[in-house]
Every structure is written in structure tokens, then in C-alpha cells.
Amino acid sequence: MDPCARKRRRPRSVALWLALLCAAAAAALFAPAAWGAVGASATPKSGASAHGWARHTPVPILVYHHVQGYLAGYYLLYVGTSQFASQLWYLRHHGYHPVTMQQVWDNWTGKADLPRRPVVLSFDDGYPDQYFNAARQLRRYHWPAVLNLVVHRGTGLSDAQVRRMVKWDWEIGSHTLHHLILTHCTSAKLRRELVLSRRILHRKFDVQVDFLCSRAGGSTDG
């Protein structure tokens, strides 16, 4: 059997738990407005309160690309609409509460509290199915998400759709200017990719853009 097919046939709950366990590492891909500060986390003390548990626990990040009714291309970049709906149900049934990166940062810096089981739902690149399938499903739960946009890369999500997602409590993050692998960039190009992408997104959508999602090196997309 094709190894990719075997992976797709695994139980959805198992796949989601693997994502929850692994996604905390993805927090390293995000940086606050200072473009370099790093949030720290620690193991919660025994008997800690809900307030303390949230303050000292890493927040998992579930990373999505396409949410659509058919799979195409690299299978790790796609999730079916019914599977996505099942994952949202699973999160709600098990007491998870989606939050934005700003909420996470405010908690890490002592400015605000988080719910007991926070999770970030992150969407890269800006594909139309993120609007038609993901955003509309999230609206049923009144849940926020993070949309990481590449400035100079036409992926099909219109400016009007992005603005509507902002009204639906989506947070806009930078995914750089040209979707480059940042570790391969010169210092000048790196600064341009980071600073200009943030500035352009802020002006275009009139929102604060304080977080960056960097493309993973060696990935087919990301």
C-alpha cells in the first residue's frame, strides 16, 4: 500500500492529537512585533491554578493550508472539509478554546489571561478555500484564527474576503513578501521580507501586524 494512503487512513482523533502534541514547536515560527523576542514556557507546578496553568503552558498551534472537499498535491497541505468540521467538533468537545497570537503574547508578557486549553488555528498563504470552507465553519463557533499572508503571491484570496475575515475576528500575520526561506536570505533581503511585508499588510487592511510565520525550510509549501 502507498505509505501516503496509509497515513490518510489513520483515525482522525489520533491525527489531531499528534498535531496537538507536535504543534507547540511551531510557536518558534512566530515572532512578536520586535521581530526577535522569544516567548518562554515552563512546566506547570503541581496544583497550580487555572490562571497559573495558562501562564506557564505552551500553546499548541495547528497549521493549515487547504481546507477543501478533495485532496490534490502534497497530502500534508490538505484537509477535507468534513475532516476539518470533525476536528473543530473534537476541539470544542474536549474543552479547547482557539485564540490569536496576540492573546498568547499578551499572556506570556503578563498582560492578560488565557482560557485553560488555548489553541491557535493558523492558516498559511491565503487560499480561497480558507474563506469559503474554514472561515465559514469557524463562524459557527464564533472562533478566531490566524491568517498568514504572503504579500507578493497571488493565491486567490481577495482583499475583500480578507477584510471580511478580519471582521470575523481573524488575526493577520505576515508570511513574508515572496514566500522565501528566510535562512537563505542575505541580511538586506531578510530585512525587506520582514519589514515591508508587515508595513504593506498594515496599510492594506488597516490592522496591526505584529507576528510572523516563516516558511519552513525544505517544505513543498508552507
GIJO-V381189 format. One line per field, one symbol per residue. burial: 1 if it has 24 or more other ideal C-beta (glycine too) atoms within 12 Angstrom, else 0. A space follows every 50 residues. Layout:
burial: ???
This chain:
burial: 00000000000000110011001101101111000000100000000000 00111011111111111100000010111110110011011000011111 11111111000001100111111111111111111111001011111111 10001010001100110111111111111101000000010011001101 1000101011111111000011
